Amino acid sequence: MPTDTALIIFVKFPAPGKVKTRLAAAVGAELAAQLYREFIRRTFNLARQIAVAARFVTFTPAEKEQELRALFPGDWHWFAQIDSPDLGVRIHRAVHHVQQQGYSHVLTIGTDSPSLPPEYLKQAAKKLLTHDLVLGPATDGGYYLIGLKSAPKELFTQIDWSTEHVLQQTREHAERLRMSVYQLPVWYDIDDLAALQRFCDESHLSPALLKKVKSFL
């Protein structure tokens, strides 16, 4: 693995009512926040399984840095997300920030796919050596991973975020920008009960949390 490869994880502070709102509509805000905290923990464990030069965590809100550091200790480089409602702006600025630190190959993931096979992440790092863009398509039409050598603003503009069009629109932008693209296997985000059921069936939840969610499945 090149010494200039970095991984960014996008994280929100796991406050009830502020995270996993779609899931919260089914299981309640408190349990959704507990689940999200577990998703963060598992995503961090996943990140430790890939050989990269640095692991960054970009978080929101900015004032929760010390609490997040206490909840999730480790060798992470923390920086606050830019305050923007546009996810494309936040991704672009985060990648640009890390590239300014000297890391030209940047992989970015969220915390909605905590059961992602480590092999997919390793494959993304490898394919980024020979492609301009690596995308991990999610079952909902978005993506669970984006890997970049450069981060042109145009790649993230005019995207209908949080819709089933995100992946396709991103690929169309990449084609116009003449970027070579590698697409990973499809994986799922945990945003509803069906996905949570799959996650539980794959034995990813702790017994304590599994007991709490069983009544909803």
TORKOL-4160 file (C-alpha; in steps of 0.2 Angstrom, whole numbers, padded with zeros to 4 digits, m for minus):
217
<pt num="1" X="0000" Y="0000" Z="0000"/>
<pt num="2" X="0007" Y="0017" Z="m0004"/>
<pt num="3" X="0012" Y="0028" Z="0010"/>
<pt num="4" X="0001" Y="0042" Z="0004"/>
<pt num="5" X="m0016" Y="0032" Z="0005"/>
<pt num="6" X="m0028" Y="0038" Z="0019"/>
<pt num="7" X="m0045" Y="0033" Z="0025"/>
<pt num="8" X="m0059" Y="0046" Z="0030"/>
<pt num="9" X="m0074" Y="0040" Z="0041"/>
<pt num="10" X="m0089" Y="0052" Z="0042"/>
<pt num="11" X="m0097" Y="0052" Z="0059"/>
<pt num="12" X="m0111" Y="0061" Z="0068"/>
<pt num="13" X="m0112" Y="0062" Z="0087"/>
<pt num="14" X="m0124" Y="0048" Z="0092"/>
<pt num="15" X="m0137" Y="0059" Z="0100"/>
<pt num="16" X="m0155" Y="0053" Z="0101"/>
<pt num="17" X="m0166" Y="0061" Z="0088"/>
<pt num="18" X="m0151" Y="0067" Z="0078"/>
<pt num="19" X="m0145" Y="0051" Z="0070"/>
<pt num="20" X="m0153" Y="0036" Z="0060"/>
<pt num="21" X="m0169" Y="0046" Z="0059"/>
<pt num="22" X="m0177" Y="0034" Z="0047"/>
<pt num="23" X="m0173" Y="0019" Z="0058"/>
<pt num="24" X="m0179" Y="0029" Z="0074"/>
<pt num="25" X="m0196" Y="0031" Z="0066"/>
<pt num="26" X="m0197" Y="0012" Z="0068"/>
<pt num="27" X="m0187" Y="0008" Z="0084"/>
<pt num="28" X="m0187" Y="0025" Z="0093"/>
<pt num="29" X="m0174" Y="0038" Z="0095"/>
<pt num="30" X="m0165" Y="0031" Z="0110"/>
<pt num="31" X="m0163" Y="0014" Z="0103"/>
<pt num="32" X="m0158" Y="0021" Z="0086"/>
<pt num="33" X="m0144" Y="0031" Z="0094"/>
<pt num="34" X="m0138" Y="0016" Z="0103"/>
<pt num="35" X="m0138" Y="0006" Z="0087"/>
<pt num="36" X="m0128" Y="0020" Z="0078"/>
<pt num="37" X="m0115" Y="0020" Z="0092"/>
<pt num="38" X="m0113" Y="0002" Z="0088"/>
<pt num="39" X="m0112" Y="0005" Z="0070"/>
<pt num="40" X="m0098" Y="0018" Z="0073"/>
<pt num="41" X="m0088" Y="0006" Z="0084"/>
<pt num="42" X="m0089" Y="m0008" Z="0070"/>
<pt num="43" X="m0084" Y="0004" Z="0057"/>
<pt num="44" X="m0069" Y="0009" Z="0066"/>
<pt num="45" X="m0065" Y="m0009" Z="0069"/>
<pt num="46" X="m0066" Y="m0012" Z="0050"/>
<pt num="47" X="m0055" Y="0003" Z="0047"/>
<pt num="48" X="m0041" Y="m0005" Z="0057"/>
<pt num="49" X="m0041" Y="m0020" Z="0045"/>
<pt num="50" X="m0034" Y="m0010" Z="0031"/>
<pt num="51" X="m0016" Y="m0005" Z="0029"/>
<pt num="52" X="m0016" Y="0014" Z="0026"/>
<pt num="53" X="m0004" Y="0028" Z="0031"/>
<pt num="54" X="m0017" Y="0037" Z="0041"/>
<pt num="55" X="m0035" Y="0036" Z="0047"/>
<pt num="56" X="m0045" Y="0052" Z="0048"/>
<pt num="57" X="m0062" Y="0054" Z="0057"/>
<pt num="58" X="m0072" Y="0069" Z="0051"/>
<pt num="59" X="m0087" Y="0073" Z="0063"/>
<pt num="60" X="m0102" Y="0084" Z="0067"/>
<pt num="61" X="m0106" Y="0094" Z="0077"/>
<pt num="62" X="m0089" Y="0102" Z="0080"/>
<pt num="63" X="m0092" Y="0105" Z="0099"/>
<pt num="64" X="m0093" Y="0086" Z="0102"/>
<pt num="65" X="m0075" Y="0082" Z="0098"/>
<pt num="66" X="m0069" Y="0078" Z="0115"/>
<pt num="67" X="m0085" Y="0067" Z="0119"/>
<pt num="68" X="m0082" Y="0058" Z="0103"/>
<pt num="69" X="m0063" Y="0055" Z="0106"/>
<pt num="70" X="m0068" Y="0048" Z="0123"/>
<pt num="71" X="m0081" Y="0037" Z="0116"/>
<pt num="72" X="m0070" Y="0030" Z="0102"/>
<pt num="73" X="m0052" Y="0031" Z="0108"/>
<pt num="74" X="m0038" Y="0026" Z="0096"/>
<pt num="75" X="m0025" Y="0032" Z="0083"/>
<pt num="76" X="m0037" Y="0043" Z="0074"/>
<pt num="77" X="m0034" Y="0060" Z="0066"/>
<pt num="78" X="m0050" Y="0070" Z="0070"/>
<pt num="79" X="m0057" Y="0086" Z="0061"/>
<pt num="80" X="m0074" Y="0094" Z="0061"/>
<pt num="81" X="m0084" Y="0093" Z="0045"/>
<pt num="82" X="m0087" Y="0110" Z="0037"/>
<pt num="83" X="m0104" Y="0117" Z="0042"/>
<pt num="84" X="m0114" Y="0114" Z="0026"/>
<pt num="85" X="m0131" Y="0106" Z="0022"/>
<pt num="86" X="m0124" Y="0100" Z="0006"/>
<pt num="87" X="m0116" Y="0082" Z="0008"/>
<pt num="88" X="m0106" Y="0085" Z="m0008"/>
<pt num="89" X="m0098" Y="0100" Z="m0001"/>
<pt num="90" X="m0094" Y="0091" Z="0015"/>
<pt num="91" X="m0086" Y="0076" Z="0006"/>
<pt num="92" X="m0076" Y="0088" Z="m0006"/>
<pt num="93" X="m0069" Y="0098" Z="0008"/>
<pt num="94" X="m0065" Y="0083" Z="0018"/>
<pt num="95" X="m0055" Y="0075" Z="0004"/>
<pt num="96" X="m0047" Y="0091" Z="0000"/>
<pt num="97" X="m0042" Y="0094" Z="0018"/>
<pt num="98" X="m0034" Y="0076" Z="0019"/>
<pt num="99" X="m0025" Y="0078" Z="0002"/>
<pt num="100" X="m0017" Y="0094" Z="0009"/>
<pt num="101" X="m0009" Y="0084" Z="0022"/>
<pt num="102" X="0000" Y="0075" Z="0009"/>
<pt num="103" X="m0011" Y="0060" Z="0005"/>
<pt num="104" X="m0015" Y="0059" Z="m0013"/>
<pt num="105" X="m0025" Y="0043" Z="m0012"/>
<pt num="106" X="m0041" Y="0045" Z="m0001"/>
<pt num="107" X="m0054" Y="0033" Z="0003"/>
<pt num="108" X="m0070" Y="0039" Z="0011"/>
<pt num="109" X="m0084" Y="0029" Z="0020"/>
<pt num="110" X="m0098" Y="0033" Z="0032"/>
<pt num="111" X="m0105" Y="0023" Z="0046"/>
<pt num="112" X="m0121" Y="0016" Z="0038"/>
<pt num="113" X="m0113" Y="0000" Z="0032"/>
<pt num="114" X="m0104" Y="m0007" Z="0047"/>
<pt num="115" X="m0105" Y="m0025" Z="0041"/>
<pt num="116" X="m0095" Y="m0021" Z="0025"/>
<pt num="117" X="m0083" Y="m0035" Z="0021"/>
<pt num="118" X="m0065" Y="m0029" Z="0024"/>
<pt num="119" X="m0060" Y="m0037" Z="0007"/>
<pt num="120" X="m0071" Y="m0023" Z="m0001"/>
<pt num="121" X="m0061" Y="m0009" Z="0008"/>
<pt num="122" X="m0044" Y="m0018" Z="0003"/>
<pt num="123" X="m0050" Y="m0020" Z="m0015"/>
<pt num="124" X="m0055" Y="m0001" Z="m0015"/>
<pt num="125" X="m0037" Y="0004" Z="m0010"/>
<pt num="126" X="m0029" Y="m0007" Z="m0022"/>
<pt num="127" X="m0040" Y="m0002" Z="m0037"/>
<pt num="128" X="m0037" Y="0016" Z="m0033"/>
<pt num="129" X="m0019" Y="0014" Z="m0038"/>
<pt num="130" X="m0025" Y="0011" Z="m0056"/>
<pt num="131" X="m0041" Y="0021" Z="m0057"/>
<pt num="132" X="m0046" Y="0039" Z="m0054"/>
<pt num="133" X="m0062" Y="0035" Z="m0045"/>
<pt num="134" X="m0068" Y="0020" Z="m0035"/>
<pt num="135" X="m0086" Y="0018" Z="m0030"/>
<pt num="136" X="m0095" Y="0006" Z="m0018"/>
<pt num="137" X="m0113" Y="0005" Z="m0024"/>
<pt num="138" X="m0126" Y="0004" Z="m0010"/>
<pt num="139" X="m0143" Y="m0005" Z="m0012"/>
<pt num="140" X="m0152" Y="0011" Z="m0011"/>
<pt num="141" X="m0144" Y="0019" Z="m0026"/>
<pt num="142" X="m0131" Y="0029" Z="m0016"/>
<pt num="143" X="m0113" Y="0023" Z="m0012"/>
<pt num="144" X="m0105" Y="0017" Z="0004"/>
<pt num="145" X="m0088" Y="0021" Z="m0002"/>
<pt num="146" X="m0079" Y="0034" Z="m0013"/>
<pt num="147" X="m0061" Y="0033" Z="m0017"/>
<pt num="148" X="m0052" Y="0048" Z="m0026"/>
<pt num="149" X="m0035" Y="0053" Z="m0032"/>
<pt num="150" X="m0042" Y="0071" Z="m0035"/>
<pt num="151" X="m0058" Y="0078" Z="m0030"/>
<pt num="152" X="m0065" Y="0090" Z="m0043"/>
<pt num="153" X="m0079" Y="0100" Z="m0037"/>
<pt num="154" X="m0090" Y="0096" Z="m0052"/>
<pt num="155" X="m0090" Y="0078" Z="m0046"/>
<pt num="156" X="m0101" Y="0083" Z="m0031"/>
<pt num="157" X="m0112" Y="0096" Z="m0038"/>
<pt num="158" X="m0130" Y="0094" Z="m0045"/>
<pt num="159" X="m0132" Y="0078" Z="m0035"/>
<pt num="160" X="m0149" Y="0073" Z="m0028"/>
<pt num="161" X="m0142" Y="0067" Z="m0011"/>
<pt num="162" X="m0152" Y="0055" Z="m0001"/>
<pt num="163" X="m0160" Y="0048" Z="m0016"/>
<pt num="164" X="m0159" Y="0033" Z="m0027"/>
<pt num="165" X="m0150" Y="0043" Z="m0041"/>
<pt num="166" X="m0134" Y="0047" Z="m0032"/>
<pt num="167" X="m0123" Y="0033" Z="m0039"/>
<pt num="168" X="m0129" Y="0036" Z="m0057"/>
<pt num="169" X="m0127" Y="0055" Z="m0056"/>
<pt num="170" X="m0110" Y="0053" Z="m0049"/>
<pt num="171" X="m0105" Y="0041" Z="m0063"/>
<pt num="172" X="m0112" Y="0053" Z="m0076"/>
<pt num="173" X="m0102" Y="0067" Z="m0069"/>
<pt num="174" X="m0086" Y="0056" Z="m0069"/>
<pt num="175" X="m0089" Y="0051" Z="m0087"/>
<pt num="176" X="m0090" Y="0070" Z="m0092"/>
<pt num="177" X="m0074" Y="0073" Z="m0082"/>
<pt num="178" X="m0066" Y="0058" Z="m0091"/>
<pt num="179" X="m0062" Y="0049" Z="m0075"/>
<pt num="180" X="m0058" Y="0031" Z="m0075"/>
<pt num="181" X="m0070" Y="0022" Z="m0063"/>
<pt num="182" X="m0069" Y="0005" Z="m0054"/>
<pt num="183" X="m0085" Y="m0001" Z="m0046"/>
<pt num="184" X="m0085" Y="m0012" Z="m0031"/>
<pt num="185" X="m0098" Y="m0025" Z="m0026"/>
<pt num="186" X="m0115" Y="m0019" Z="m0020"/>
<pt num="187" X="m0118" Y="m0018" Z="m0001"/>
<pt num="188" X="m0132" Y="m0012" Z="0010"/>
<pt num="189" X="m0134" Y="0003" Z="0022"/>
<pt num="190" X="m0144" Y="0000" Z="0038"/>
<pt num="191" X="m0158" Y="0013" Z="0036"/>
<pt num="192" X="m0174" Y="0003" Z="0039"/>
<pt num="193" X="m0180" Y="m0013" Z="0048"/>
<pt num="194" X="m0177" Y="m0025" Z="0033"/>
<pt num="195" X="m0158" Y="m0020" Z="0033"/>
<pt num="196" X="m0157" Y="m0021" Z="0052"/>
<pt num="197" X="m0165" Y="m0038" Z="0051"/>
<pt num="198" X="m0151" Y="m0044" Z="0039"/>
<pt num="199" X="m0138" Y="m0036" Z="0050"/>
<pt num="200" X="m0145" Y="m0046" Z="0065"/>
<pt num="201" X="m0146" Y="m0062" Z="0055"/>
<pt num="202" X="m0128" Y="m0060" Z="0051"/>
<pt num="203" X="m0124" Y="m0060" Z="0070"/>
<pt num="204" X="m0117" Y="m0043" Z="0070"/>
<pt num="205" X="m0126" Y="m0036" Z="0085"/>
<pt num="206" X="m0121" Y="m0039" Z="0103"/>
<pt num="207" X="m0133" Y="m0049" Z="0113"/>
<pt num="208" X="m0139" Y="m0034" Z="0124"/>
<pt num="209" X="m0144" Y="m0024" Z="0108"/>
<pt num="210" X="m0151" Y="m0039" Z="0099"/>
<pt num="211" X="m0163" Y="m0042" Z="0114"/>
<pt num="212" X="m0169" Y="m0024" Z="0113"/>
<pt num="213" X="m0172" Y="m0024" Z="0094"/>
<pt num="214" X="m0180" Y="m0041" Z="0093"/>
<pt num="215" X="m0197" Y="m0035" Z="0097"/>
<pt num="216" X="m0197" Y="m0023" Z="0082"/>
<pt num="217" X="m0191" Y="m0037" Z="0069"/>
